[in-house]
Every structure is written in structure tokens, then in C-alpha cells.
């Protein structure tokens, strides 16, 4: 069993907040986490049970009446429960009464978006980070925001790094021996969430086209979003493609990374970039294997960028730092893959390379970002398939990707 980095946050939230909601993709480990963090004396109910689901949907108020210190799994299957929970916690506001999980972001649903404002804390759980797999407590984010050089440990390189990226972080994928079996699991998982979980939150006109749509997105992972191009791939409008991507974000399959910009630079691209939140699912969608990567190394680029993005999001969820992620690109094609902005305005830039070598040219985007950020620029790092940290100027360095779990 893996110790999850966000477990202390869940325990802390239960100590002072009436409702705690743990959201994240299905099979990421939410149920295991809430059973541990919530303690053994809580009532446990799951809406995957058809009888329990029918009761919750038929009369949500009666369902929650009398419940106290309860865990309710997969709450997105009966979103009206949140309105009933609001009523009961208004009457009895003791902390820790409701611990919920959701495999879809129910807070984006209009009828429940504001129902628990001020009464609920939301904690996001993504699939396992590499640090969690290794049983480590990483300090990468704190280190770079302190403008210090990260120190790599448990370094993995070359084919071992490729295999780690293509496996992803879902516990069941990690438990399977062999690449083919892991990809079989990933394809089965995608088929399940693209039908069952999406039906819980929306009516999708071309449900049978979604696997093709996801494969199309996988081919464009790490690139700027082009809704018209995505839509034409399955013969729908750009507005429908935009809606589909929003739905895939709700079930934590993909993320649209918004652009960072400042008035100091007038010519900035203001289009989001697309990332998969699990590189193993991305690999399965594109049919990427270790052997294919050996023959065509460039194919690893998008997968390793999504892998690093997801790793950083996992670290950010557990960190005391309050960070917002962006990407940066100007019209002269200077770019930074990930820009992390702290709540005080301090900036860290992360550029990602699949190769083992780094040159001064790889820092062009980071230097542009530093110039735009002025005194708010804390650090810029190029993460790559290497084993040594190398300074490249003031507050700039090349560092192994393995620093993310050091």
C-alpha cells in the first residue's frame, strides 16, 4: 500500500471543515485514501452500489438525514446529494461530518457549483506520483522557489525513464507485469470512463466517437489547443469539440493549461496547451511502446512533457505552496512548457527535454520569461534525461527529471 502525499491535507481538512471532497480520476486510489484518512469509525457508503444509488437519487434529503461522520464514495452519481448535505451541515456545522469522493468534478455542474461554498474543502488526488511509488517526500517545488539547485536521488535514465513514463501512475497499471498487460488495462480503463463516467455528468451526442476523439487528442498532447481541428476529426463543430474537452477535464483525463502573460510583452500567444493527466493513458492511446520509442525517440517528447506536468501537479496538490500552473509562448516562438506562479506572484519556469544533453539555446524561453517577470522570477530549470545538475547562469539550471521525486 502506498502512502499518499495528500493524506495529511485530508486529515487536516476533516478537523475544521464540515465537508471534505476528494476528487480525481477513477481507480486513482481515492477509496483507499478516504478509508485510511477518515478512520475506522465512519459509516462508509458507495454510490457504485445500485441500491444505495437508487436511494440517494430518489430522496436525497431522506438519504442524508441522520448521517453523521460518513464517507460517501462516487458522489457525482447523485449530485443532488450536495444540496441535501448543504442543508444538514447548515443545521449542524460540526467539522468532519461528510467525507466525499468524486470521479468527476461535480463542482462544474451549475446546480451544485455554489451549494457548499465556504462549507467544503476540495482535495485533488491524481494517480500515484513517482515519489509515492518510491515512498519519498519530495522537496522539488520548495527547492526551486527558494532559488536553490535541486539534488537528484533515485535517478532513472534512458530506457528505464521511458518505461516509467509509458507506465503512468495508476496503481493497477503499476501492479501488472509487462508492457502489454499494462496497456491492456489502460485501454479497458479508457473504454469504461468514456462511457460510464461521462454518462453520469452529461448527455454526449456521439459517445461512440469519443475513443477516436481521445486518440486524436493524444496525437496532439503538449500542443496548443485547436478546437476546429479536433472537431473535424470526428465531424463535429469546434464548439462541440470544446465541450468534449471540457467533459474530459471533468473526469480528469486531460487538462487545458492556460497561458501565462504580462503587459510587459505584447506579442504573447494566449491559447491553452493540452496535456494528459496520466502519461500511461496517453501512451496507450497512441500505441507507444519502449521498442517504438527506441526507434523513434522524438515520439517520447509529448509523453514525457505530460508525465512531468502531471508529476508537478501531484506535488503541488500536497504542497503548502499555493501554485497556479500556466505555459508561456510568444509570437517569436520563445516558450516555457510549465510556468508555476505562487500566490505572492513569484515565478518558476520549467522546460522539459527528452534528451540527455542540454545547451544554452534550451534556456531561451526561460530567459524571456525571466525578463518579463523581473524581480518575481525565482528560478528556471530545464528538466532532462540526465543525472547531473548543471548551472546555466543566475537562477537557471539543467537538472535530471528524477529531481521531481528527490
C-alpha positions as CSV (number, residue, x, y, z in Angstrom):
1,X,0.0,0.0,0.0
2,X,1.3,3.4,-1.0
3,X,1.4,6.4,1.4
4,X,-0.3,9.3,-0.4
5,X,1.2,12.7,-0.2
6,X,-2.1,14.5,0.3
7,X,-3.2,12.3,3.2
8,X,-2.2,15.0,5.8
9,X,-4.2,17.6,3.9
10,X,-7.4,15.4,4.1
11,X,-6.9,14.8,7.8
12,X,-6.4,18.5,8.5
13,X,-9.4,19.4,6.5
14,X,-11.6,17.0,8.4
15,X,-10.5,18.6,11.6
16,X,-12.0,22.0,10.8
17,X,-14.3,21.7,7.7
18,X,-17.8,20.3,7.6
19,X,-17.5,18.6,4.2
20,X,-14.3,17.3,2.5
21,X,-14.4,16.2,-1.1
22,X,-11.6,14.2,-2.6
23,X,-11.8,14.3,-6.4
24,X,-9.7,12.6,-9.0
25,X,-9.9,10.0,-11.8
26,X,-11.5,6.6,-11.1
27,X,-9.1,4.0,-9.9
28,X,-6.5,6.5,-8.7
29,X,-6.8,5.4,-5.1
30,X,-9.5,7.7,-3.6
31,X,-11.4,5.0,-1.8
32,X,-8.3,3.6,-0.1
33,X,-7.2,7.1,0.9
34,X,-10.5,8.1,2.5
35,X,-10.8,4.8,4.4
36,X,-7.4,5.5,5.9
37,X,-7.7,9.2,6.5
38,X,-11.3,9.1,7.7
39,X,-10.7,6.5,10.3
40,X,-12.4,3.2,11.1
41,X,-15.4,4.7,13.0
42,X,-17.0,6.3,9.9
43,X,-20.0,4.9,8.1
44,X,-19.0,4.0,4.5
45,X,-21.4,4.2,1.6
46,X,-20.7,3.9,-2.1
47,X,-23.0,5.1,-4.9
48,X,-21.5,2.3,-7.1
49,X,-23.9,0.1,-5.2
50,X,-27.2,0.3,-7.2
51,X,-29.5,0.1,-4.1
52,X,-27.6,2.9,-2.4
53,X,-27.6,4.9,-5.6
54,X,-31.3,4.5,-6.1
55,X,-32.0,5.7,-2.5
56,X,-29.7,8.7,-2.9
57,X,-31.4,9.7,-6.2
58,X,-35.0,9.1,-5.1
59,X,-34.9,11.2,-1.9
60,X,-31.5,12.9,-1.2
61,X,-32.8,14.7,1.9
62,X,-34.0,11.5,3.5
63,X,-30.8,9.7,2.5
64,X,-28.5,12.1,4.4
65,X,-30.9,12.6,7.4
66,X,-29.3,11.2,10.5
67,X,-26.0,10.5,8.8
68,X,-23.0,11.7,10.9
69,X,-19.3,11.1,10.2
70,X,-20.0,9.4,6.9
71,X,-17.9,8.7,3.8
72,X,-19.9,8.7,0.5
73,X,-18.0,7.3,-2.5
74,X,-18.6,8.5,-6.1
75,X,-20.9,11.4,-5.2
76,X,-21.0,12.6,-8.8
77,X,-23.5,9.8,-9.5
78,X,-26.1,11.7,-7.4
79,X,-25.2,15.4,-7.5
80,X,-28.4,16.5,-5.8
81,X,-26.9,15.0,-2.6
82,X,-24.7,18.0,-2.3
83,X,-27.8,20.2,-1.9
84,X,-29.1,17.9,0.8
85,X,-25.7,17.9,2.5
86,X,-25.7,21.7,2.5
87,X,-29.0,21.8,4.4
88,X,-27.9,19.3,7.1
89,X,-24.5,21.0,7.7
90,X,-26.1,24.4,7.9
91,X,-28.2,22.9,10.7
92,X,-25.3,21.1,12.4
93,X,-21.9,22.7,11.3
94,X,-19.6,20.4,13.2
95,X,-16.4,19.7,11.2
96,X,-15.7,16.3,9.6
97,X,-19.2,15.2,9.2
98,X,-19.1,14.3,5.5
99,X,-16.1,12.9,3.6
100,X,-16.9,12.5,-0.1
101,X,-15.2,11.3,-3.2
102,X,-15.9,12.0,-6.8
103,X,-14.5,10.7,-10.1
104,X,-15.9,13.7,-11.9
105,X,-15.6,17.3,-10.9
106,X,-19.2,17.9,-9.8
107,X,-18.4,21.5,-8.8
108,X,-18.6,22.4,-12.5
109,X,-22.3,21.5,-12.6
110,X,-24.3,24.7,-12.4
111,X,-26.9,23.4,-9.9
112,X,-24.3,22.5,-7.3
113,X,-21.4,24.9,-8.0
114,X,-22.3,27.3,-5.2
115,X,-24.2,25.0,-2.9
116,X,-21.3,24.3,-0.5
117,X,-19.2,27.4,-0.8
118,X,-17.5,28.0,2.5
119,X,-18.6,24.7,3.9
120,X,-16.5,22.3,1.8
121,X,-12.8,21.8,1.1
122,X,-11.8,20.1,-2.2
123,X,-8.6,18.0,-2.4
124,X,-7.5,16.6,-5.7
125,X,-5.9,13.1,-5.9
126,X,-4.2,12.1,-9.2
127,X,-2.7,8.7,-9.9
128,X,0.5,7.8,-8.0
129,X,3.5,10.1,-8.3
130,X,6.9,8.6,-8.6
131,X,7.7,9.9,-5.1
132,X,4.8,8.0,-3.7
133,X,5.8,4.8,-5.5
134,X,9.3,5.2,-4.0
135,X,8.0,6.1,-0.6
136,X,9.7,9.5,-0.7
137,X,8.7,13.0,0.5
138,X,10.0,15.3,-2.3
139,X,11.1,18.9,-1.9
140,X,11.4,19.9,-5.6
141,X,8.9,22.7,-5.6
142,X,10.1,24.2,-2.3
143,X,13.7,24.0,-3.5
144,X,13.2,25.8,-6.8
145,X,11.0,28.5,-5.3
146,X,13.8,29.1,-2.8
147,X,16.1,29.6,-5.9
148,X,18.3,26.6,-5.0
149,X,19.6,23.8,-7.1
150,X,17.7,20.5,-6.7
151,X,19.7,17.5,-5.7
152,X,18.8,14.3,-7.6
153,X,18.3,10.9,-5.9
154,X,16.9,7.6,-7.3
155,X,17.9,8.8,-10.8
156,X,16.5,6.8,-13.7
157,X,17.7,7.3,-17.2
158,X,17.2,6.1,-20.8
159,X,15.0,3.1,-21.2
160,X,14.1,2.9,-17.5
161,X,12.8,6.5,-17.7
162,X,10.9,5.7,-20.9
163,X,9.3,2.7,-19.2
164,X,8.3,4.8,-16.2
165,X,6.7,7.5,-18.4
166,X,4.8,4.9,-20.5
167,X,3.5,3.1,-17.4
168,X,2.0,6.2,-15.8
169,X,0.8,6.2,-12.2
170,X,-2.4,4.2,-11.8
171,X,-1.9,1.5,-9.1
172,X,-3.4,-1.3,-11.2
173,X,-1.2,-0.5,-14.1
174,X,1.9,-0.4,-11.9
175,X,0.9,-3.8,-10.5
176,X,0.9,-5.5,-13.9
177,X,4.0,-7.3,-15.0
178,X,4.8,-6.5,-18.6
179,X,4.1,-3.6,-21.0
180,X,1.4,-5.4,-23.0
181,X,-0.7,-6.2,-19.9
182,X,-0.4,-2.6,-18.6
183,X,-1.6,-1.2,-21.9
184,X,-4.5,-3.7,-22.0
185,X,-5.5,-2.3,-18.6
186,X,-5.2,1.2,-19.8
187,X,-7.4,0.6,-22.9
188,X,-10.0,-1.1,-20.8
189,X,-10.0,1.8,-18.3
190,X,-10.4,4.4,-21.1
191,X,-13.4,2.4,-22.5
192,X,-15.0,2.4,-19.1
193,X,-14.6,6.0,-18.2
194,X,-15.6,7.3,-21.7
195,X,-18.9,5.6,-21.3
196,X,-19.9,5.2,-17.7
197,X,-18.4,8.2,-16.0
198,X,-19.4,10.6,-18.8
199,X,-23.0,9.4,-18.7
200,X,-23.1,10.4,-15.0
201,X,-22.4,14.0,-15.8
202,X,-23.6,14.8,-19.3
203,X,-25.6,13.7,-22.4
204,X,-23.0,13.2,-25.1
205,X,-24.3,13.0,-28.6
206,X,-21.6,11.0,-30.2
207,X,-20.5,8.8,-27.3
208,X,-19.1,6.1,-29.7
209,X,-16.8,8.6,-31.3
210,X,-15.1,9.6,-28.0
211,X,-12.4,6.9,-28.2
212,X,-11.4,8.2,-31.6
213,X,-11.6,11.8,-30.2
214,X,-9.3,10.8,-27.3
215,X,-6.8,9.2,-29.7
216,X,-6.8,12.4,-31.7
217,X,-6.1,14.5,-28.6
218,X,-3.3,12.1,-27.7
219,X,-1.6,12.8,-31.1
220,X,-1.7,16.5,-30.2
221,X,-0.8,16.3,-26.5
222,X,1.6,19.0,-25.5
223,X,0.5,21.2,-28.3
224,X,-1.7,24.3,-28.5
225,X,-5.4,23.5,-28.4
226,X,-7.1,23.8,-31.8
227,X,-10.8,23.1,-31.3
228,X,-11.7,23.3,-35.0
229,X,-9.1,20.7,-35.9
230,X,-10.1,18.4,-33.1
231,X,-13.8,18.7,-34.0
232,X,-13.2,18.0,-37.7
233,X,-11.5,14.7,-36.8
234,X,-14.9,13.3,-35.7
235,X,-17.1,15.6,-37.8
236,X,-18.4,17.9,-35.1
237,X,-18.2,21.7,-34.7
238,X,-15.5,23.4,-32.8
239,X,-18.0,24.3,-30.1
240,X,-18.8,20.6,-29.6
241,X,-15.1,19.7,-29.5
242,X,-14.6,22.4,-26.9
243,X,-17.5,20.9,-24.9
244,X,-16.0,17.4,-25.2
245,X,-12.6,18.6,-23.9
246,X,-14.3,20.3,-21.0
247,X,-16.0,17.0,-20.2
248,X,-12.8,15.1,-20.4
249,X,-11.3,17.6,-18.0
250,X,-14.2,16.9,-15.6
251,X,-13.3,13.3,-15.4
252,X,-9.6,14.2,-15.0
253,X,-8.4,12.6,-18.3
254,X,-6.9,15.8,-19.8
255,X,-6.0,19.3,-18.7
256,X,-6.0,22.5,-20.7
257,X,-3.0,24.5,-19.4
258,X,-3.8,28.2,-19.7
259,X,-1.2,30.7,-21.0
260,X,0.8,33.0,-18.7
261,X,1.1,36.5,-19.9
262,X,2.0,40.0,-18.8
263,X,1.5,43.5,-20.2
264,X,5.3,43.8,-20.5
265,X,5.2,41.5,-23.6
266,X,2.6,42.5,-26.2
267,X,3.1,39.5,-28.5
268,X,2.1,36.6,-26.4
269,X,0.2,33.5,-27.6
270,X,-3.0,33.3,-25.5
271,X,-4.1,29.8,-26.4
272,X,-4.1,26.9,-23.9
273,X,-2.0,23.7,-24.3
274,X,-3.4,20.2,-23.9
275,X,-2.0,17.7,-21.5
276,X,-3.0,14.2,-20.4
277,X,-3.0,13.8,-16.6
278,X,-1.6,10.3,-16.9
279,X,1.2,9.5,-19.3
280,X,0.3,5.8,-19.3
281,X,-3.2,6.5,-20.7
282,X,-1.6,8.8,-23.3
283,X,0.9,6.1,-24.3
284,X,-1.9,3.5,-24.6
285,X,-4.0,5.9,-26.7
286,X,-1.1,6.5,-29.1
287,X,0.2,2.9,-29.1
288,X,3.6,4.0,-27.7
289,X,5.9,1.2,-26.5
290,X,9.5,1.1,-25.3
291,X,10.5,-0.5,-28.6
292,X,8.8,2.1,-30.7
293,X,10.5,4.9,-28.7
294,X,13.9,3.3,-29.3
295,X,13.3,3.5,-33.0
296,X,11.7,7.0,-32.9
297,X,13.0,8.9,-29.9
298,X,11.1,12.0,-30.9
299,X,7.8,10.3,-30.1
300,X,8.7,10.4,-26.4
301,X,8.6,14.2,-26.3
302,X,4.8,14.7,-25.7
303,X,4.5,11.8,-23.3
304,X,7.4,12.9,-21.2
305,X,6.0,16.5,-21.1
306,X,2.6,15.3,-19.9
307,X,4.4,13.0,-17.4
308,X,6.3,15.9,-15.9
309,X,3.3,18.1,-15.9
310,X,1.3,15.5,-14.0
311,X,4.1,14.9,-11.6
312,X,4.3,18.6,-10.8
313,X,0.5,18.8,-10.3
314,X,0.7,15.9,-7.8
315,X,3.5,17.6,-5.9
316,X,1.5,20.9,-5.9
317,X,-1.6,19.3,-4.5
318,X,0.3,18.1,-1.4
319,X,2.5,21.2,-1.0
320,X,1.9,24.2,1.3
321,X,2.7,26.4,-1.6
322,X,-0.3,27.8,-3.4
323,X,0.6,27.5,-7.1
324,X,-1.2,28.2,-10.4
325,X,0.2,26.4,-13.5
326,X,0.5,28.0,-16.9
327,X,2.5,27.8,-20.1
328,X,4.3,30.6,-21.9
329,X,4.8,31.2,-25.6
330,X,5.4,34.4,-27.5
331,X,5.0,35.0,-31.3
332,X,8.8,34.7,-31.7
333,X,8.4,31.1,-30.6
334,X,10.1,31.6,-27.2
335,X,8.3,29.2,-24.9
336,X,8.4,27.6,-21.5
337,X,6.5,24.3,-21.0
338,X,5.3,25.0,-17.5
339,X,5.1,28.3,-15.6
340,X,4.3,28.0,-11.9
341,X,3.1,31.2,-10.2
342,X,2.9,31.4,-6.4
343,X,0.1,33.3,-4.7
344,X,2.7,36.1,-4.0
345,X,3.5,36.4,-7.7
346,X,6.8,34.6,-7.7
347,X,7.5,32.6,-10.8
348,X,9.3,29.3,-11.6
349,X,9.7,28.2,-15.2
350,X,10.1,24.5,-16.1
351,X,11.3,23.4,-19.6
352,X,11.2,19.7,-20.5
353,X,13.5,17.8,-22.8
354,X,13.5,14.1,-23.6
355,X,17.2,14.1,-24.5
356,X,20.3,13.7,-22.3
357,X,22.0,16.8,-23.4
358,X,21.2,20.5,-22.8
359,X,22.6,23.6,-24.4
360,X,22.4,27.3,-23.7
361,X,19.8,27.6,-26.5
362,X,17.3,25.5,-24.4
363,X,17.1,28.4,-22.0
364,X,15.9,31.0,-24.5
365,X,12.3,30.8,-23.3
366,X,13.3,30.8,-19.6
367,X,15.4,33.9,-20.2
368,X,12.5,35.6,-21.9
369,X,10.2,34.6,-19.0
370,X,12.8,36.0,-16.5
371,X,13.0,39.3,-18.4
372,X,9.2,39.6,-18.4
373,X,8.9,38.6,-14.7
374,X,11.7,40.9,-13.5
375,X,12.1,40.6,-9.7
376,X,9.3,38.0,-9.5
377,X,11.4,35.3,-11.3
378,X,12.6,32.8,-8.7
379,X,14.2,30.1,-10.8
380,X,14.2,28.4,-14.2
381,X,15.1,24.8,-14.8
382,X,15.4,22.5,-17.9
383,X,14.4,19.0,-16.8
384,X,16.0,16.4,-19.0
385,X,17.1,12.7,-19.2
386,X,20.4,13.3,-17.4
387,X,21.9,12.5,-14.0
388,X,23.7,15.8,-13.1
389,X,22.6,19.3,-12.1
390,X,24.4,22.0,-14.1
391,X,24.1,25.8,-13.6
392,X,23.4,27.8,-16.7
393,X,23.5,31.3,-15.3
394,X,21.8,33.2,-12.5
395,X,18.9,31.2,-11.2
396,X,19.0,28.9,-14.2
397,X,20.0,25.2,-14.3
398,X,19.7,22.0,-16.1
399,X,18.6,19.1,-13.9
400,X,17.5,15.5,-14.1
401,X,13.8,14.7,-14.4
402,X,14.5,12.5,-11.3
403,X,14.7,15.7,-9.2
404,X,10.9,15.6,-9.1
405,X,11.0,12.7,-6.7
406,X,14.2,13.6,-4.8
